[in-house]
Amino acid sequence: MHANGEITIPVGGQKIIGNLNIPAESDTLVIFSHGSGSSRFSVRNKFVAESLNEADIGTLLIDLLTEEEDRTYTNRFDIDLLTDRLVEATTYVSRLPGLENFSYGYFGASTGAACALRAATCLPDRIGAVVSRGGRPDLAAGALPKVKAPTLLIVGSLDTDVITLNRRALNMLSCKKQIEIVQGAGHLFEEPGKLAVVADLAKDWFTHYLQHKQSPVLTN
């Protein structure tokens, strides 16, 4: 059986760390791919993860770089490397005892959203849904038409440049897709109550597409 808490994941000859939390009744796991300069300790991602846990959705917050690798600034923007790490980590976790038959999804923030979308194309039979928060899906432009997993793009209304990038990315996606503009929110959704909106949107999306339960109708 799976064990909650900190886990070590072998990838590319290195070992990376993740924080795993799976509610007792869960049969789904959402893996978080954070943005550059952030970590598995991100307050924002932890807030969203806790909201998912309350809906019986398991979460894995993960650092795709080792501490030493993260000291090299360019590694944080190496989408190829980070995507490979996310694919390897997903494959490893999905083979752990008790997790083999789970449904899997990705939650990506900022540059981490590009990694999540690209990784989803590498694991089309494994990844059932993707949610992007303030993401840069444009950095995965070549992979976007190949994404099969239903994808939700969440952007703050004040984050105008990123809205433009997300609308362009939305047009390139051929899967089930939706964009949600959170009114009054900036890039980091730091305004009061805005991150809770993100968490609710993500929870509804993953519940609908991963848990196969009846949830509010989501339009494309």
Protein Blocks (a to p, Z undefined) as FASTA:
>chain_A
ZZedjddddeehiacdddddddfkbcbdcdddddehiafklmklmmmmmmmmmnopacdd
ddfbdfklmmpmklmmmmklmmmmmmmmmmmmmmgghilmpccddddehjlmmmmmmmmm
mmmmlmgbdcdehiafklmmmmmmmpmbdcdddddfklmmlmmmmmmmmmmpcbdcdddd
dehiafkopaghklmmmmmmmmmmmmmmmnopacddddZZ
